[in-house]
Amino acid sequence: MVDREAKRAEGKGIGYVCASYRKKTTSCTIHFIRTEIVRDLILDALRNVAAYARANKEDFEQLVMQTTSDARRRSLQSGRTELDRIMRRTNELDTLLQKLYEDYALGRLPEKLHAKLSAQYEEEQAQLEQRSAELMEQMNAEQEESVNVDRFMELVDRYTDFTELTTPMLNEFIDKVIVYERRKINRYQYDQRIEIYFNFIGKVTLPEEETEAAPEAPPKRFTLPAIPALRPSGTTSPRRQPQRLRCRSPRWRN
């Protein structure tokens, strides 16, 4: 999934929402998540990573280097595959445009239809060229990006208290947070995938036994409690139904 910039929502329900959804630049969904959930997940990830790094410095360095190498290799391979697909489609569009012009020149294609199809093919070509340039820039940046575990360990040693997430701590430790769309489990439960990338080391997945042993690991599933239906006084009802939850649209500030 492509990383999308998140903007802060100001209003009664403070949170983050996908910028592409707000600007209607793509067919993306809202990807909304509450601010307190993001902050809790970041703080918990910081605690776990810092504790593991202090207790297992050599293992942590090897883990970071291996994880970064694997992730970079997968990303570069994915980029090359997409570039190949773009190149093949670009060549196909060149052939289609040439045949389209020949049909029009020979009188086999009406002028109006020729103009319509040409505009569609040329628009697709422009989109492919833009995407190709973005991929090349991303791949070049990944190849030049360096991992510096020592710089990260300096930050860990500098902060001894991870009970509260402060703004300086957030800026120094966190590179980016990717929020995926929520997946509905049932009427009251949702799953939502969150990826946290640290400065200097990227995304780190700790060994399974360490992750399971974390005492304050946040829940990955959020449950909405059932709310009893409201009844006017003096009336009776044989059944109590859950009241529907209504969302209030927050006001956004750029």
C-alpha positions in Angstrom: 0.0 0.0 0.0 1.2 3.5 -0.9 2.1 5.6 2.0 -0.3 8.6 2.2 0.1 11.8 4.1 -2.2 12.1 7.1 -3.6 15.5 8.2 -4.8 16.2 11.7 -8.5 16.7 12.2 -9.7 19.5 14.5 -13.0 19.2 16.1 -14.8 17.1 18.7 -13.4 13.9 17.4 -9.7 14.7 17.0 -7.8 12.3 14.7 -6.0 11.8 11.4 -7.5 11.3 8.0 -6.0 10.5 4.6 -5.0 13.6 2.6 -5.8 12.0 -0.7 -9.3 11.3 0.5 -9.8 14.9 1.6 -8.4 16.4 -1.7 -10.2 13.8 -3.8 -7.0 13.3 -5.8 -7.4 9.5 -5.8 -10.2 6.9 -5.1 -8.8 6.4 -1.6 -10.9 5.8 1.5 -10.9 8.0 4.6 -8.4 5.9 6.7 -9.6 7.8 9.8 -8.0 7.0 13.2 -8.2 8.7 16.6 -5.2 10.6 17.8 -5.1 8.9 21.2 -4.9 5.5 19.6 -1.9 6.5 17.4 -0.1 8.0 20.3 -0.7 5.0 22.5 0.6 2.6 19.8 3.7 4.8 19.2 4.5 5.0 22.9 4.0 1.3 23.4 6.3 0.6 20.4 8.9 2.9 21.8 8.9 1.1 25.1 9.2 -2.3 23.6 12.0 -1.3 21.1 13.9 0.7 23.6 13.8 -2.1 26.2 14.8 -4.8 23.7 17.6 -2.6 22.3 19.1 -1.9 25.8 18.9 -5.6 26.9 20.2 -7.0 23.6 22.2 -4.4 21.8 24.2 -6.8 19.5 21.1 -8.8 18.6 19.1 -5.6 18.0 21.8 -4.3 15.6 21.7 -7.5 13.6 17.9 -7.6 13.6 17.7 -4.0 12.3 20.3 -4.6 9.6 18.6 -7.8 8.4 15.1 -6.3 8.6 16.2 -3.3 6.6 18.0 -5.3 4.0 15.0 -7.6 3.5 12.5 -4.7 3.3 14.7 -2.7 0.9 15.2 -5.8 -1.3 11.4 -6.4 -1.5 10.6 -2.8 -2.1 13.2 -2.5 -4.9 11.9 -5.7 -6.5 8.3 -4.5 -6.3 9.4 -1.2 -7.9 11.2 -2.9 -10.7 8.2 -5.1 -11.4 5.9 -2.1 -11.6 8.3 -0.2 -13.8 8.3 -3.2 -16.2 4.5 -3.2 -16.3 4.5 0.5 -16.9 7.0 0.2 -19.8 4.9 -2.6 -21.4 1.7 -0.6 -21.2 3.4 2.5 -22.5 4.6 0.6 -25.6 1.1 -0.8 -26.0 -0.4 2.7 -25.9 2.2 3.9 -28.5 1.0 1.1 -30.8 -2.6 1.9 -30.2 -2.2 5.6 -30.9 -0.3 4.9 -34.1 -3.0 2.5 -35.3 -5.7 5.0 -34.3 -4.1 7.7 -36.4 -3.8 5.3 -39.4 -7.5 4.3 -39.1 -8.5 8.0 -39.0 -6.2 9.0 -41.9 -7.7 6.2 -44.0 -11.2 7.2 -43.2 -12.0 4.1 -41.2 -12.6 6.0 -37.9 -14.8 9.1 -37.4 -13.1 12.3 -36.3 -15.1 12.5 -33.1 -14.2 9.0 -32.0 -10.6 9.5 -32.9 -10.4 12.6 -30.8 -12.0 10.8 -27.8 -9.8 7.7 -27.9 -6.7 9.7 -28.5 -7.4 11.9 -25.4 -8.0 8.8 -23.3 -4.8 7.1 -24.4 -2.7 10.2 -24.0 -4.1 10.8 -20.5 -3.2 7.3 -19.5 0.3 7.8 -20.9 0.7 11.0 -18.8 -0.3 9.1 -15.6 2.1 6.3 -16.3 4.9 8.7 -16.9 4.2 10.5 -13.6 4.1 7.1 -11.7 7.3 6.0 -13.4 9.1 9.2 -12.2 7.7 8.7 -8.7 9.0 5.1 -8.6 12.4 6.0 -9.8 12.7 8.8 -7.2 11.6 6.4 -4.5 13.9 3.6 -5.5 16.9 6.0 -5.7 16.1 7.3 -2.2 15.9 3.8 -0.8 19.3 2.9 -2.3 20.9 5.9 -0.8 19.2 5.6 2.6 21.6 4.5 5.4 20.8 2.7 8.6 22.5 4.1 11.7 21.8 1.9 14.8 24.3 3.9 16.8 22.4 7.1 16.3 19.2 5.4 17.4 20.9 3.9 20.5 22.0 7.5 21.4 18.4 8.5 21.5 17.5 5.5 23.6 20.2 6.3 26.1 19.2 9.9 26.2 15.6 9.1 27.2 15.2 7.1 30.4 11.5 7.7 30.9 8.9 6.4 28.4 5.8 6.9 30.5 4.6 9.8 28.4 5.0 10.6 24.7 6.3 14.2 24.4 6.6 16.3 21.2 10.4 16.3 21.2 10.4 12.5 21.7 7.9 12.0 18.8 10.0 14.2 16.5 13.3 12.5 17.3 12.2 8.9 17.3 9.4 8.7 14.7 9.9 9.0 10.9 6.4 8.2 9.8 3.3 6.2 10.6 1.3 4.4 7.9 -2.4 3.8 8.7 -4.3 1.3 6.6 -8.1 1.0 6.2 -10.1 -0.6 9.0 -11.4 -4.2 8.4 -14.7 -5.1 9.9 -14.7 -8.2 12.0 -18.3 -8.1 13.2 -20.9 -5.6 14.3 -18.8 -4.1 17.0 -15.2 -5.0 16.2 -12.6 -3.8 13.7 -9.0 -4.6 12.8 -6.8 -1.8 11.6 -3.2 -2.2 10.5 -0.7 0.4 11.7 3.0 0.5 10.7 5.5 2.7 12.7 8.8 3.7 11.2 11.6 4.9 13.4 14.3 7.4 12.5 17.6 5.8 11.6 16.3 2.2 11.6 13.0 2.1 9.8 10.3 -0.4 10.7 11.4 -3.0 13.3 9.6 -6.2 14.1 10.9 -7.6 17.4 11.2 -11.4 17.9 7.9 -13.0 18.6 8.7 -14.1 22.2 9.7 -10.5 23.1 6.5 -9.1 21.6 4.3 -11.5 23.3 6.0 -10.9 26.7 5.5 -7.1 26.5 3.3 -6.3 29.5 1.6 -3.3 28.0 1.0 -4.4 24.4 -1.9 -2.5 22.9 -5.0 -4.4 21.7 -5.0 -4.8 17.9 -8.8 -4.9 17.9 -11.1 -2.1 19.0 -14.5 -3.0 20.5 -17.5 -0.7 20.6 -19.8 -1.4 23.6 -23.5 -2.0 23.0 -25.6 0.9 24.2 -29.2 0.1 25.4 -31.9 1.7 23.3 -33.6 4.8 25.0 -37.3 4.5 25.8 -39.7 7.3 26.8 -40.7 7.1 30.4 -43.9 5.2 31.1 -43.4 2.8 28.2 -42.4 -0.8 28.1 -40.6 -2.8 25.5 -40.3 -6.6 25.3 -36.8 -6.3 23.9 -33.9 -3.9 24.4 -32.1 -3.1 21.1 -28.7 -1.5 20.8 -28.9 2.1 19.9 -27.3 3.1 16.6 -24.1 5.1 16.9 -24.0 8.2 14.8 -20.7 9.8 13.7 -20.3 13.5 13.8 -18.3 15.0 11.0 -15.3 16.8 12.4 -14.2 20.2 11.2 -10.9 20.1 9.4 -8.2 22.7 9.6 -5.4 22.8 7.1 
